């Protein structure tokens, strides 16, 4: 269990380094904020339509990800911002509805 947490944390740190290395967002900042709001809105609306497959004690969510199209517009740093905010929203929703796994916070990373 501790190995998977360390592995997840290492992947998150690498993603953070890559995002910071490519820091300038590729579009105008006002367009970025509008797109970020719209993408987050539709991602949160779609969240409840995901298919959850439980295998033993682990559950896997299947659904549409808007990250690729957002990345094409905003670049790696923009995707990092979008995914961070979106995963925090999903984590808070799962905690609020009491459907979160015990290690849900680590799965967020």
C-alpha positions as CSV (number, residue, x, y, z in Angstrom):
1,X,0.0,0.0,0.0
2,X,2.8,2.4,0.9
3,X,4.6,1.6,-2.4
4,X,1.5,2.6,-4.4
5,X,1.3,5.9,-2.5
6,X,4.9,6.7,-3.2
7,X,4.5,5.7,-6.8
8,X,1.5,8.0,-7.2
9,X,3.3,10.8,-5.5
10,X,6.3,10.4,-7.8
11,X,4.0,10.5,-10.8
12,X,2.3,13.7,-9.5
13,X,5.7,15.3,-8.9
14,X,6.9,14.5,-12.4
15,X,3.6,15.9,-13.8
16,X,4.1,19.1,-11.8
17,X,7.7,19.5,-13.0
18,X,6.7,19.0,-16.7
19,X,3.8,21.4,-16.2
20,X,6.0,24.1,-14.6
21,X,8.7,23.6,-17.3
22,X,6.1,24.4,-20.0
23,X,4.5,27.1,-17.9
24,X,3.2,29.8,-20.3
25,X,-0.4,29.1,-21.2
26,X,-0.7,29.1,-25.0
27,X,-3.9,31.2,-25.2
28,X,-5.1,34.6,-23.9
29,X,-5.7,34.4,-20.2
30,X,-9.4,35.6,-20.4
31,X,-10.1,32.9,-23.0
32,X,-8.3,30.4,-20.8
33,X,-10.5,31.2,-17.8
34,X,-13.7,31.1,-19.8
35,X,-12.7,27.7,-21.3
36,X,-11.6,26.4,-17.9
37,X,-15.0,27.3,-16.4
38,X,-16.9,25.7,-19.3
39,X,-14.8,22.5,-19.2
40,X,-15.1,22.2,-15.5
41,X,-18.9,22.8,-15.7
42,X,-19.4,20.0,-18.3
43,X,-16.9,17.7,-16.6
44,X,-18.8,18.1,-13.3
45,X,-22.2,17.6,-15.0
46,X,-20.9,14.4,-16.7
47,X,-19.3,13.1,-13.5
48,X,-22.5,11.4,-12.3
49,X,-22.8,9.5,-15.7
50,X,-19.6,7.6,-15.3
51,X,-19.6,3.8,-15.2
52,X,-18.0,2.4,-12.0
53,X,-16.6,-1.1,-12.1
54,X,-15.8,-2.6,-8.7
55,X,-13.2,-5.4,-8.7
56,X,-12.5,-6.6,-5.2
57,X,-11.8,-3.6,-3.0
58,X,-10.8,-1.3,-5.9
59,X,-13.2,0.6,-8.1
60,X,-12.4,1.9,-11.6
61,X,-14.3,4.9,-13.1
62,X,-14.9,4.9,-16.9
63,X,-16.0,8.1,-18.6
64,X,-15.2,10.8,-21.0
65,X,-12.1,13.0,-20.3
66,X,-11.9,16.5,-21.7
67,X,-8.2,16.8,-20.9
68,X,-6.9,16.1,-24.4
69,X,-8.9,18.9,-26.1
70,X,-8.1,21.3,-23.2
71,X,-4.5,20.4,-23.6
72,X,-4.5,21.2,-27.3
73,X,-5.8,24.7,-26.4
74,X,-4.0,25.5,-23.2
75,X,-0.9,23.3,-23.2
76,X,0.5,21.1,-20.4
77,X,0.3,23.7,-17.7
78,X,-3.3,24.4,-18.5
79,X,-4.2,20.7,-18.4
80,X,-2.4,20.4,-15.0
81,X,-4.5,23.3,-13.7
82,X,-7.7,21.8,-15.1
83,X,-7.0,18.3,-13.8
84,X,-6.0,19.5,-10.4
85,X,-9.2,21.5,-9.9
86,X,-11.4,18.8,-11.4
87,X,-9.9,16.0,-9.3
88,X,-10.4,18.1,-6.1
89,X,-14.0,18.7,-7.1
90,X,-14.5,14.9,-7.7
91,X,-12.8,14.1,-4.4
92,X,-15.0,16.6,-2.5
93,X,-18.1,15.1,-4.2
94,X,-17.2,11.6,-3.3
95,X,-16.6,12.6,0.3
96,X,-19.8,14.5,0.4
97,X,-21.9,11.5,-1.0
98,X,-19.9,9.1,1.1
99,X,-18.8,7.0,-1.9
100,X,-15.1,7.6,-1.5
101,X,-12.6,4.8,-1.0
102,X,-10.4,5.0,2.1
103,X,-7.4,6.1,0.0
104,X,-9.4,8.4,-2.2
105,X,-7.2,11.4,-1.6
106,X,-4.1,9.5,-2.8
107,X,-6.1,8.3,-5.8
108,X,-6.8,12.0,-6.6
109,X,-3.1,12.5,-7.2
